[in-house]
Amino acid sequence: MVQAARPGFGAATIGPFLTVREVAARLRLSTATVYDLCESGGLAHVRVSNAIRVAEADLTAFLLRQRKKGQR
């Protein structure tokens, strides 16, 4: 896991990270859809060089937001 300090928040633990392919497999989506979600800002991610990684916590938060939208 990676320790990251954010101003005003102290140290936060981030990780483990998933690849776009792993996220797509878990959600049963195409990798293109996952890239679109990242690009649109809907799915928080980290770009490391030319690779996109999604923290499991961010994937969980995304799914919870989607569930709440669907319960309106």
N, C-alpha and C positions, 0 to 999 in steps of 0.2 A: 504494500500500500504506500501511497505517496502522501507526505505531509505538505499541505499548502497553507500559507498564511494569507488571509485576506484582510485588508484594512477594516478595522472595526469589528472583526469577527473572531480574531485569535486564530489558532491553528485548527484546521479542519482535516479530517482524514478522508481521502478520496480513493476509490478503487474497490475491488479490482476492475480492470477495464476490459471491455468487449470490442471486438472488431465489428465492422459494418456487416460482414458476413454472418457473424454470430448473432448480432441483433436481428438481422433479417430472418435467420432460422428460428429464433425464439418467437418472433411475431408472425412467422409464416408469411413474410412479405418479400418482395424482390429487393435486391441491394439498391437498385435505383430509387425505390420508394424511401428507403432509409436515408440515402444521400439527400433526397429532396426534403425530408423532415429536418435533417441537420442544417441544410442551406436556408430553409425558411425560418429557422429559429425555434421550431416546435420541439426539437429534441436536443437537449444540451449535449455538447461534445467537446473534445479537446483535439486539436490538430497537432500532431507530432511529426515534424518535417512534412511529408506528403501523405501521411496516414491519419485517418480519423479514428478516434477511440471514444467509446461511450462508457462512462462509469455505471456500474450496476445500479447505484442509487439514483442516477439521473434517468435510467430506463424505467425504474419503478415509479419515480415521480411523474414521468410522462404518462405511464399507464393509469395512474390514479387520476390525473387531470382528465384523461380521455373518458374514464368511467364516470366522473362527475358530470362531464358535458352530456353524456348519454342518459343521465338520470333526470334531466330537466323535465 
